[in-house]
């Protein structure tokens, strides 16, 4: 599989353990079926400025502070042409997602928080959506309708998904 290599840091919201298990199953199953890279279930909630990673890890608890864990609702399953958003679970908008984005912006002094198109990726691949119609239909029949979010992570996207690393995780705490 050929995916464009990424480089830089992003902020992910991470599911609680039961939600992670429910999301990990289709990620691993579909990735194995189409020979793609599996990855950690997450919702990308923001980018970060190009600054020292030590400073970024120090700022992460400040972003998490004042944000309570929450449950997000799934809206639909889509296939997209972007290889890093190939097969996704689209999420309903939620005020807590915007609150996290606002917190990211406040800490970094600019708009780095993601305010729209919130989703959970299930597959990263360079396949055409027509090649994934069976997987998409199977996912639509079986995906969970809600997921609990209880952590935020600073993640280094260096290379392809098999090389990505979570550098620091903080619990959301209201």
C-alpha atoms as one frame of an Amber mdcrd trajectory, in Angstrom:
protein
   0.000   0.000   0.000   1.290   3.452  -0.882   0.173   6.348   1.307   1.693
   9.823   1.403   4.027  10.130   4.391   3.011  12.675   7.014   5.232  14.616
   9.397   4.242  16.699  12.389   2.094  16.611  15.500  -1.668  16.468  15.889
  -4.050  16.219  18.801  -6.320  13.189  19.058  -9.280  12.541  21.297  -9.136
   8.930  22.432 -12.010   6.617  23.332 -12.384   4.904  26.683 -11.361   1.246
  26.828 -14.724  -0.350  25.885 -15.164   2.070  22.951 -11.562   1.484  21.876
 -12.168  -2.269  21.719 -15.346  -1.782  19.630 -13.448   0.489  17.211 -10.254
  -1.540  17.068 -12.085  -4.621  15.745 -13.244  -3.124  12.413  -9.976  -1.184
  11.990  -7.918  -4.360  12.312 -10.325  -6.574  10.351 -10.688  -4.236   7.381
  -6.975  -3.328   7.387  -6.085  -7.009   7.229  -8.633  -7.661   4.461  -7.265
  -4.917   2.189  -3.610  -5.101   3.299  -3.576  -1.677   4.972  -1.960  -0.327
   8.133  -4.021  -0.584  11.330  -3.877   2.388  13.731  -5.123   3.567  17.110
  -8.821   4.611  17.132  -9.131   8.385  17.513 -10.853  11.626  16.582  -8.418
  14.222  15.240  -9.305  17.418  17.109  -6.484  19.756  16.134  -3.091  20.523
  14.744  -0.318  22.117  16.737   2.223  24.798  15.890   5.705  23.735  14.897
   7.353  24.060  18.312   9.504  21.863  20.532   7.824  18.542  21.424   8.774
  19.009  25.086   6.814  22.241  25.205   3.884  20.524  23.465   3.755  17.722
  26.035   3.858  20.335  28.813   0.868  22.177  27.286  -1.316  19.076  26.807
  -2.638  18.976  30.416  -3.695  22.615  30.068  -5.812  21.705  27.042  -7.422
  18.771  28.893  -8.137  20.791  32.044 -11.778  21.804  32.383 -13.087  19.365
  29.765 -15.139  16.484  31.085 -15.254  13.077  29.387 -18.240  12.783  27.051
 -20.133  10.488  24.713 -20.331  11.230  20.995 -22.946   9.864  18.635 -22.201
   8.322  15.267 -24.183   9.692  12.338 -23.152   7.688   9.274 -20.463   5.698
   7.509 -18.740   7.238   4.472 -16.034   6.412   2.000 -13.911   9.333   0.800
 -11.199   9.815  -1.769  -8.694  11.218   0.754  -6.424   8.249   1.625  -6.259
   9.406   5.250 -10.031   9.541   5.521 -10.900   6.590   3.315 -13.525   4.763
   5.380 -14.911   6.789   8.282 -17.646   7.013  10.895 -19.043  10.546  10.723
 -19.900  11.981  14.148 -22.774  14.197  15.205 -21.630  17.672  16.183 -21.177
  18.004  19.936 -20.549  21.065  22.067 -17.650  19.323  23.837 -15.811  18.882
  20.535 -16.024  22.637  20.043 -14.961  23.224  23.645 -11.821  21.153  23.063
 -11.107  23.084  19.840 -11.549  26.368  21.750  -9.155  25.164  24.455  -6.543
  24.274  21.815  -6.890  27.733  20.246  -6.620  29.443  23.633  -3.432  27.577
  24.565  -1.709  28.175  21.205  -3.068  31.673  20.544  -4.329  30.841  17.035
  -6.909  28.620  15.374  -5.470  25.125  15.573  -8.582  23.316  16.856 -10.766
  21.386  14.443 -14.366  22.640  14.423 -16.022  20.556  11.725 -15.944  17.223
   9.913 -15.410  15.272  13.114 -15.069  11.587  12.394 -13.407   8.361  13.422
 -11.301   6.868  10.652 -11.633   3.130  10.165  -9.372   2.676   7.138  -6.464
   4.548   5.610  -5.820   3.292   2.091  -5.195   4.284  -1.491  -8.076   2.144
  -2.794 -11.001   3.543  -4.738 -14.308   3.634  -2.853 -15.847   1.230  -5.372
 -13.382  -1.396  -4.112 -14.644  -0.918  -0.554 -18.404  -1.081  -1.063 -18.747
  -4.448   0.704 -16.633  -3.302   3.660 -18.589  -0.060   3.874 -21.937  -1.874
   3.865 -20.744  -4.363   6.499 -19.524  -1.500   8.677 -22.838   0.343   8.281
 -24.668  -2.745   9.571 -22.409  -3.307  12.556 -20.908  -0.011  13.770 -21.633
   1.267  17.243 -23.891   4.286  17.575 -21.955   5.988  20.366 -18.448   6.208
  21.756 -17.123   7.543  25.047 -14.187   9.963  24.831 -12.044  10.373  27.939
  -8.505  11.310  26.855  -6.558  13.672  24.624  -3.243  12.689  23.060  -0.326
  14.412  21.407   0.547  12.210  18.436   3.575  12.330  16.170   2.667  11.581
  12.555   6.004  10.623  11.095   5.752   8.568   7.947   2.834   6.189   7.487
   0.311   4.993  10.114   2.468   2.052  11.196   5.126   4.594  12.273   2.865
   7.042  14.122   3.452   7.379  17.873   1.386   8.757  20.717   3.836  10.876
  22.721   1.633  11.878  25.659  -1.894  11.152  26.848  -3.924  13.186  29.355
  -7.236  12.281  30.901 -10.032  14.764  30.283 -11.035  16.203  33.632 -13.731
  18.742  34.192
